Amino acid sequence: MKNLEHANNNVPEGYIYAPDAGISPNTGKDLSHVILNLLKKSHTSRKGIYFPAGTYLFSSDVLLTSYNSLLGSIEGTIFRCFDITKKSVMFGDSTYGTTVSNLSIENIIFDNIRVHFYGRKSAISISHNIFINTITEQSTAQLTCSSNAYTINGNIFMRGRHYAGVGLSTYGNSTGLLIEQNFLGSIEDINVATPWLDDKTQTLLTTLLSLRDKGLMSFDDAQGNFVSGWYSTSNLKKGIFRKNFISGNNEIYLYNPETGKNDISRDHGVYIKQYTQVEVIQNYFSGWTKDERASGQLKFRNAKGLVFAGNYLNQISFNARPYDNVDEQWLIMQDTFIFNNYLSDALISYWQNFIDTKDKAINVKNYLVFSNHFINRPDNKPLITSPNKSLSSNQFFCSENSFIETGKQVPISGVMTEITLDKIKALLPDYAAQYLLIKPIMP
């Protein structure tokens, strides 16, 4: 049902029309302080705020509190940093002890503005927004959602040559984090990405290109300058990362506007550690440096409970990589299930930074690799690796991993043992077995 007072502006019921509160687009004025009263009204009335299409300028951080939902127009609502040459401003709340709940952010183009929530935050949804031209430190993300469960759906992340940094960061998220059908990549990736994206995200991409054609947005086609696509550095519990499209460029080093040199080191397409039950399902991964370098790859460190199934890996490899620089409880790589993936010029590797001894070892349990399909790699080198020595040598199993072209089994190395498919499936817990029939989405 539409708000009858502003029917022509498509204001949904339960939202305040921003121009009624003195927040109009295209004024050329800084709205950082003007918006504060509107946010208070939104909080007390428990109504969100609708911003019609146009450009809104902000020179300082905007703190959001409970019920401060922000909704833009699919025709193009732009929130822009007042000075596009300076570090991005922030929307959200990064103070751990501040409670924020029951809000959503949708249909906003954040032009050199990042969103950050940390601490006592709940019932927050970040869906169908665009993050672009974001000036940050190289380790800072365009979107950070930490400590609790969030829905992160249908967003677009882009980083041009002068804007190197991280796309998405999550930290310490409790049960229920959902990251789904987001796009991280360049203009040239849009057509390839179509099968992974919902209609609304595709419409947003069309809107973004139209705004550029009209001179209302400025950006280059190359938008893959990501240090890392997704960081999740600790204590994620029962999260789902599904049907996302992640495509960085292939550069070893990224351009640094402060030095004028390509001297920003890459990290990994995905970097995640110390998690408990994470399901990485039907995503597309591409870019970063090849697997002969320590950087690049999809890096899954010390943890328990990974389902990595039905993903499409294009010239980027899976890397299980436990280290010894963690608390003793995290000297593990347990319940790792890698199956039904499509790997083009990629491999599935395991590496740890020390050799197991009786005094210190990685406790591996049920490291299972099966029914993966490989293409565009020679058959004279291992494509599934494991350590040559491990105190958990009886916990590495594989089955029916084959070359697409010939159907032959791929070479393996280390302590990995081939067993029957029925035996390997019998080791799966229910949360992994539910994906046995899942297949990769194909471009």
C-alpha positions as CSV (number, residue, x, y, z in Angstrom):
1,M,0.0,0.0,0.0
2,K,1.3,3.4,-0.9
3,N,1.3,6.6,1.1
4,L,-1.5,8.5,-0.6
5,E,0.0,11.9,0.2
6,H,3.0,11.1,-2.0
7,A,1.5,8.5,-4.3
8,N,3.4,9.8,-7.3
9,N,6.7,9.5,-5.4
10,N,6.1,5.8,-4.6
11,V,6.7,6.2,-0.9
12,P,6.0,2.9,0.9
13,E,3.8,2.8,3.9
14,G,5.8,3.1,7.1
15,Y,8.3,5.5,5.6
16,I,8.8,9.3,6.1
17,Y,9.2,11.2,2.8
18,A,12.6,12.9,3.3
19,P,11.7,16.2,1.4
20,D,8.9,16.8,3.9
21,A,11.6,17.1,6.6
22,G,13.8,19.4,4.6
23,I,16.1,16.8,3.1
24,S,15.8,17.2,-0.7
25,P,18.1,15.9,-3.4
26,N,20.3,18.0,-5.7
27,T,20.7,21.0,-3.4
28,G,24.5,21.0,-3.4
29,K,24.4,21.5,0.3
30,D,26.0,19.4,3.1
31,L,23.2,17.5,4.8
32,S,25.2,15.9,7.6
33,H,23.7,18.0,10.3
34,V,20.3,18.6,8.7
35,I,19.6,14.9,8.7
36,L,20.0,14.5,12.4
37,N,16.5,15.7,13.3
38,L,15.0,13.5,10.7
39,L,16.8,10.5,12.1
40,K,15.4,11.3,15.6
41,K,11.9,11.5,14.2
42,S,12.5,8.2,12.4
43,H,13.6,6.6,15.7
44,T,10.7,7.9,17.8
45,S,8.1,7.1,15.3
46,R,9.6,3.8,14.3
47,K,9.4,4.7,10.7
48,G,12.0,4.5,8.0
49,I,13.0,7.3,5.6
50,Y,12.4,7.3,1.9
51,F,14.9,9.4,-0.2
52,P,13.7,10.0,-3.8
53,A,16.1,9.8,-6.7
54,G,18.8,12.4,-6.8
55,T,22.1,13.3,-5.0
56,Y,22.5,13.9,-1.3
57,L,25.8,15.2,0.1
58,F,27.4,14.4,3.4
59,S,30.7,15.7,4.8
60,S,30.8,13.8,8.1
61,D,29.8,10.4,9.6
62,V,26.1,9.8,10.1
63,L,25.2,7.7,13.1
64,L,22.2,5.5,12.7
65,T,20.1,4.2,15.5
66,S,17.2,1.7,15.8
67,Y,14.5,2.0,13.2
68,N,16.5,4.4,11.0
69,S,15.8,2.4,7.9
70,L,17.0,4.1,4.7
71,L,15.3,3.5,1.4
72,G,16.2,5.0,-2.0
73,S,14.7,4.9,-5.4
74,I,15.6,2.2,-7.9
75,E,16.0,5.2,-10.4
76,G,19.1,6.3,-8.5
77,T,19.4,7.7,-5.0
78,I,23.0,8.8,-4.5
79,F,24.6,9.4,-1.1
80,R,27.9,11.1,-1.9
81,C,30.8,12.3,0.2
82,F,30.8,16.1,0.1
83,D,34.5,16.1,-0.8
84,I,35.1,13.2,-3.1
85,T,38.9,13.6,-2.8
86,K,38.9,12.8,0.9
87,K,38.5,9.6,2.9
88,S,35.0,8.2,2.9
89,V,32.5,9.1,5.5
90,M,30.6,6.4,7.4
91,F,26.9,5.6,7.8
92,G,26.1,3.2,10.7
93,D,27.5,2.8,14.2
94,S,30.9,1.4,15.0
95,T,30.7,1.7,18.8
96,Y,30.4,-1.8,20.3
97,G,28.3,-0.8,23.3
98,T,25.6,1.1,21.4
99,T,22.5,-0.9,20.7
100,V,21.0,-0.6,17.2
101,S,18.3,-2.8,15.8
102,N,15.4,-3.1,13.4
103,L,16.6,-1.2,10.4
104,S,17.3,-1.8,6.7
105,I,19.3,0.0,4.1
106,E,18.2,-0.5,0.5
107,N,18.5,1.1,-3.0
108,I,21.3,3.6,-2.0
109,I,24.3,4.3,-4.2
110,F,27.1,5.1,-1.7
111,D,29.6,7.2,-3.6
112,N,32.7,7.4,-1.4
113,I,30.6,6.5,1.7
114,R,31.0,3.2,3.6
115,V,28.6,1.4,5.9
116,H,29.9,0.1,9.3
117,F,28.0,-1.7,12.1
118,Y,29.8,-3.3,15.0
119,G,28.8,-4.6,18.4
120,R,25.3,-4.7,19.9
121,K,23.5,-4.6,16.6
122,S,20.6,-6.9,15.5
123,A,17.8,-7.3,12.9
124,I,19.7,-5.3,10.3
125,S,19.4,-5.9,6.6
126,I,21.7,-4.3,3.9
127,S,20.2,-5.1,0.5
128,H,20.5,-3.9,-3.1
129,N,22.9,-1.0,-2.5
130,I,26.0,0.1,-4.5
131,F,29.4,0.9,-3.0
132,I,31.8,2.7,-5.3
133,N,34.6,5.2,-5.4
134,T,35.4,4.4,-1.8
135,I,38.5,6.0,-0.5
136,T,39.7,4.0,2.5
137,E,42.8,2.4,4.1
138,Q,43.7,-0.6,2.0
139,S,42.5,-3.0,4.8
140,T,39.2,-1.2,5.3
141,A,36.0,-2.6,3.9
142,Q,33.2,-0.8,2.0
143,L,30.7,-2.7,4.1
144,T,31.4,-4.0,7.6
145,C,28.8,-6.0,9.6
146,S,30.2,-7.5,12.8
147,S,29.2,-9.3,16.0
148,N,25.7,-10.5,15.2
149,A,23.6,-11.9,12.3
150,Y,22.9,-9.7,9.3
151,T,21.2,-10.1,5.9
152,I,23.5,-8.9,3.2
153,N,21.8,-9.4,-0.2
154,G,22.0,-8.1,-3.7
155,N,24.6,-5.4,-3.1
156,I,27.2,-4.2,-5.7
157,F,30.8,-3.6,-4.7
158,M,33.2,-1.8,-7.0
159,R,36.7,-0.5,-6.5
160,G,38.4,1.4,-9.3
161,R,42.1,2.0,-9.8
162,H,42.4,4.8,-7.3
163,Y,40.2,3.0,-4.7
164,A,42.0,-0.2,-3.6
165,G,40.7,-1.8,-0.5
166,V,38.4,-4.6,0.8
167,G,34.8,-5.2,-0.3
168,L,33.0,-6.9,2.6
169,S,34.1,-7.6,6.2
170,T,32.3,-9.6,8.8
171,Y,33.6,-10.4,12.3
172,G,32.4,-12.5,15.2
173,N,28.9,-13.0,13.7
174,S,26.4,-15.0,15.6
175,T,24.2,-17.7,14.1
176,G,22.2,-16.5,11.1
177,L,24.5,-14.4,8.9
178,L,23.3,-14.6,5.3
179,I,25.4,-13.2,2.4
180,E,23.6,-13.8,-0.8
181,Q,23.6,-12.8,-4.5
182,N,26.0,-9.9,-4.1
183,F,28.1,-8.6,-7.0
184,L,31.8,-7.7,-6.6
185,G,33.5,-6.9,-9.9
186,S,34.0,-4.7,-13.0
187,I,31.6,-3.5,-15.7
188,E,32.9,-6.2,-18.0
189,D,31.8,-8.9,-15.5
190,I,28.1,-7.9,-15.6
191,N,27.0,-10.2,-18.4
192,V,29.0,-13.1,-17.0
193,A,27.4,-12.5,-13.6
194,T,23.8,-12.6,-14.7
195,P,23.0,-16.2,-13.6
196,W,24.1,-15.4,-10.0
197,L,22.2,-12.1,-9.6
198,D,18.5,-11.4,-8.9
199,D,16.5,-9.0,-11.1
200,K,16.8,-6.1,-8.7
201,T,20.6,-6.2,-8.6
202,Q,20.7,-6.3,-12.4
203,T,18.3,-3.3,-12.6
204,L,20.7,-1.4,-10.2
205,L,23.6,-2.1,-12.5
206,T,21.6,-0.8,-15.4
207,T,20.7,2.3,-13.4
208,L,24.4,2.9,-12.4
209,L,25.5,2.8,-16.1
210,S,22.6,5.1,-17.0
211,L,23.7,7.6,-14.3
212,R,27.2,7.6,-15.7
213,D,25.9,8.2,-19.2
214,K,24.0,11.2,-17.9
215,G,27.1,12.6,-16.1
216,L,25.6,12.0,-12.7
217,M,28.2,9.3,-11.7
218,S,31.9,9.0,-12.6
219,F,33.8,5.7,-12.7
220,D,35.9,3.6,-15.0
221,D,34.9,0.2,-16.4
222,A,37.7,-1.6,-14.5
223,Q,36.5,-2.0,-10.9
224,G,38.3,-5.1,-9.7
225,N,40.9,-3.4,-7.4
226,F,40.1,-5.4,-4.3
227,V,42.8,-6.3,-1.8
228,S,40.3,-8.9,-0.6
229,G,36.7,-9.6,-1.5
230,W,35.4,-11.0,1.8
231,Y,37.2,-10.9,5.2
232,S,35.8,-12.9,8.1
233,T,38.5,-13.0,10.6
234,S,37.0,-14.6,13.7
235,N,34.2,-16.6,15.3
236,L,31.6,-16.7,12.5
237,K,28.9,-19.3,13.5
238,K,26.5,-21.0,11.2
239,G,26.8,-18.5,8.3
240,I,25.7,-18.9,4.7
241,F,27.6,-17.4,1.7
242,R,25.5,-18.2,-1.3
243,K,25.3,-17.3,-5.0
244,N,27.7,-14.4,-4.8
245,F,29.7,-13.2,-7.8
246,I,33.3,-12.3,-6.8
247,S,35.7,-11.2,-9.5
248,G,38.9,-9.2,-8.7
249,N,41.5,-8.3,-11.2
250,N,44.7,-10.4,-11.7
251,E,47.3,-7.8,-10.7
252,I,50.0,-8.7,-8.2
253,Y,50.0,-5.2,-6.8
254,L,47.4,-2.5,-6.8
255,Y,47.8,1.2,-7.5
256,N,48.5,3.5,-4.5
257,P,47.4,7.1,-5.2
258,E,49.5,8.3,-2.2
259,T,52.8,7.1,-3.8
260,G,51.8,7.0,-7.4
261,K,53.1,3.4,-7.6
262,N,51.6,-0.1,-7.8
263,D,52.7,-1.0,-4.3
264,I,49.6,-2.2,-2.5
265,S,49.9,-5.9,-1.9
266,R,46.9,-8.2,-2.6
267,D,45.5,-10.5,0.0
268,H,43.0,-13.2,-0.8
269,G,39.7,-13.4,-2.7
270,V,38.2,-14.8,0.5
271,Y,40.0,-14.8,3.8
272,I,38.1,-16.6,6.6
273,K,39.3,-18.3,9.8
274,Q,38.1,-19.5,13.2
275,Y,34.6,-20.2,12.1
276,T,32.1,-22.9,13.1
277,Q,29.9,-24.2,10.3
278,V,30.0,-22.0,7.3
279,E,28.3,-23.0,4.1
280,V,29.8,-21.6,0.9
281,I,27.4,-22.6,-1.8
282,Q,27.1,-21.9,-5.6
283,N,29.3,-18.8,-5.8
284,Y,31.5,-17.6,-8.7
285,F,35.1,-16.8,-7.8
286,S,37.7,-15.3,-10.2
287,G,40.8,-13.1,-10.1
288,W,43.7,-12.3,-7.8
289,T,47.1,-13.8,-8.4
290,K,47.6,-17.5,-9.4
291,D,48.2,-20.2,-6.9
292,E,52.0,-20.2,-7.1
293,R,51.9,-17.1,-4.8
294,A,51.1,-16.9,-1.1
295,S,48.5,-14.2,-1.9
296,G,45.4,-14.8,-4.0
297,Q,43.3,-17.9,-3.7
298,L,40.3,-18.6,-1.5
299,K,41.9,-19.0,1.9
300,F,40.2,-21.0,4.7
301,R,42.2,-21.1,7.9
302,N,41.9,-22.9,11.2
303,A,38.3,-23.8,11.8
304,K,35.5,-26.4,12.0
305,G,32.6,-27.1,9.7
306,L,33.1,-25.9,6.2
307,V,30.8,-26.9,3.3
308,F,32.3,-25.7,0.0
309,A,29.9,-27.0,-2.6
310,G,28.7,-26.2,-6.1
311,N,31.0,-23.3,-6.6
312,Y,32.6,-22.1,-9.9
313,L,36.3,-21.3,-9.6
314,N,37.8,-19.5,-12.6
315,Q,41.6,-19.3,-12.3
316,I,41.5,-19.1,-8.6
317,S,42.2,-22.0,-6.2
318,F,40.8,-23.3,-2.9
319,N,43.3,-23.3,-0.2
320,A,42.9,-24.8,3.3
321,R,45.7,-23.1,5.3
322,P,45.9,-23.7,9.0
323,Y,48.6,-21.9,10.9
324,D,50.1,-22.3,14.4
325,N,49.8,-18.6,15.5
326,V,46.4,-19.2,17.1
327,D,45.1,-20.2,20.5
328,E,45.4,-23.9,21.1
329,Q,41.6,-24.5,20.6
330,W,42.0,-23.4,17.0
331,L,44.8,-25.7,16.1
332,I,42.3,-27.6,14.0
333,M,41.0,-28.1,10.5
334,Q,37.9,-30.2,11.1
335,D,34.9,-31.2,9.1
336,T,35.9,-29.7,5.9
337,F,33.7,-30.8,3.0
338,I,34.7,-29.8,-0.6
339,F,32.4,-31.3,-3.3
340,N,30.6,-30.7,-6.6
341,N,32.7,-27.7,-7.5
342,Y,33.8,-26.7,-11.1
343,L,37.5,-25.7,-11.2
344,S,38.8,-24.0,-14.4
345,D,42.6,-23.7,-14.2
346,A,42.5,-24.1,-10.4
347,L,43.3,-26.6,-7.7
348,I,42.3,-27.7,-4.2
349,S,45.2,-27.4,-1.9
350,Y,46.1,-27.9,1.7
351,W,49.1,-26.2,3.4
352,Q,50.2,-25.5,6.9
353,N,53.1,-23.4,8.1
354,F,54.7,-26.1,10.2
355,I,55.2,-29.8,10.3
356,D,53.2,-31.7,12.9
357,T,55.1,-33.0,16.0
358,K,53.9,-34.6,19.2
359,D,54.2,-31.2,20.9
360,K,52.2,-29.3,18.3
361,A,50.0,-30.4,15.5
362,I,46.9,-29.4,13.5
363,N,44.1,-31.7,14.6
364,V,42.4,-32.6,11.3
365,K,39.1,-34.5,11.2
366,N,37.1,-35.5,8.1
367,Y,38.8,-33.5,5.4
368,L,36.7,-34.7,2.5
369,V,37.2,-33.8,-1.2
370,F,34.9,-35.5,-3.7
371,S,33.0,-35.2,-7.0
372,N,34.9,-32.1,-8.1
373,H,35.5,-31.4,-11.8
374,F,38.6,-29.9,-13.2
375,I,39.4,-28.3,-16.6
376,N,42.2,-26.4,-18.2
377,R,45.0,-27.9,-16.0
378,P,47.6,-30.5,-17.1
379,D,47.5,-33.9,-15.6
380,N,51.2,-34.1,-14.6
381,K,50.9,-32.3,-11.3
382,P,48.7,-32.8,-8.2
383,L,45.4,-30.9,-8.3
384,I,44.3,-32.1,-4.8
385,T,47.1,-31.7,-2.2
386,S,47.6,-32.6,1.4
387,P,50.6,-32.6,3.7
388,N,53.3,-35.2,3.2
389,K,53.3,-35.8,7.0
390,S,50.5,-35.3,9.4
391,L,49.5,-36.8,12.8
392,S,46.0,-36.8,11.3
393,S,47.0,-38.8,8.2
394,N,44.0,-41.0,8.5
395,Q,41.6,-38.1,8.1
396,F,42.2,-37.0,4.5
397,F,39.9,-38.6,2.1
398,C,38.9,-38.1,-1.6
399,S,36.7,-39.7,-4.2
400,E,35.8,-39.3,-7.8
401,N,37.5,-36.0,-8.6
402,S,38.0,-36.0,-12.4
403,F,39.0,-34.0,-15.4
404,I,36.1,-32.8,-17.5
405,E,37.8,-33.4,-20.8
406,T,38.8,-37.1,-20.2
407,G,36.9,-38.3,-17.2
408,K,40.2,-39.5,-15.6
409,Q,40.9,-39.1,-11.9
410,V,43.0,-36.1,-11.1
411,P,46.4,-36.5,-9.4
412,I,46.6,-36.2,-5.6
413,S,49.5,-35.8,-3.2
414,G,50.5,-36.2,0.4
415,V,48.5,-38.3,2.9
416,M,45.2,-38.0,0.9
417,T,43.5,-41.5,0.6
418,E,41.1,-42.5,-2.1
419,I,37.9,-44.2,-0.8
420,T,34.6,-45.0,-2.4
421,L,32.0,-42.3,-2.8
422,D,29.5,-44.2,-0.7
423,K,31.9,-44.3,2.2
424,I,32.8,-40.6,1.9
425,K,29.1,-39.6,1.8
426,A,28.4,-41.6,4.9
427,L,30.8,-39.3,6.9
428,L,28.8,-36.2,6.1
429,P,26.7,-34.5,8.8
430,D,23.2,-33.4,7.9
431,Y,24.1,-29.8,7.3
432,A,26.5,-30.9,4.6
433,A,24.5,-33.8,3.2
434,Q,21.7,-31.5,2.3
435,Y,23.9,-30.1,-0.6
436,L,24.8,-33.5,-2.2
437,L,22.7,-32.8,-5.2
438,I,23.8,-29.1,-5.6
439,K,25.5,-28.3,-8.9
440,P,27.6,-25.2,-9.9
441,I,25.8,-22.3,-11.6
442,M,27.4,-21.9,-15.1
443,P,28.1,-18.6,-16.9
